[in-house]
Amino acid sequence: MRRVDLLKDKLVFLKENAPNSPEIEKLEKQIKKSNLGKSSKTKGANFERKIVNELNKIFPLLKFGRTASSGGYLKGIENNALRGDVVCYTDNVNFLLHLELKNHKNGWTSVQEWFKQAENDCINGKIPVLIMHQSQVKGKFKSQDFVMLKFNDFFSIIDEKKIINQC
């Protein structure tokens, strides 16, 4: 049985048997907080699926997928395929980007922390990349996705023929 279900059972019991218990308010807050965490996880997983689909379209010869537990790997293990939120599962291909994804409604006040997470989780030889989703704010912003990587890393992977046109 899940923890939130136990909390709900306890809340029902208290409301029926001890309706004036101060613990009722605490339980209601815990249940609400638990439900918020669940919707946040769902939102993140949906964003990861969206990015996986986009990458599979952009690179049709490669196969991308979500990492189990959304990149929540055990830091001491050697299996580097488990690092990042989205990975390339194609055999005999070394996809050079380590992808960390964030989908937050309440702004990007933690961008530095997010990028630091991407750097810390990234193995040698890969480039840490942060992909962020900006939710729509009516009258201000369209819903968009953004990519953040270090300046030097960007220019190490970009094809200059695609950004320079001779006049």
Salt bridges, closest charged atoms under 4 A:
ASP5 OD1 - ARG2 NH2 3.71
GLU23 OE2 - LYS10 NZ 2.75
GLU25 OE2 - LYS29 NZ 3.54
GLU28 OE2 - LYS15 NZ 3.15
GLU48 OE1 - ARG66 NE 2.69
GLU100 OE2 - LYS102 NZ 3.55
GLU119 OE2 - LYS150 NZ 2.69
ASP121 OD1 - LYS75 NZ 2.64
ASP145 OD2 - LYS50 NZ 2.42
ASP145 OD1 - HIS133 ND1 2.57
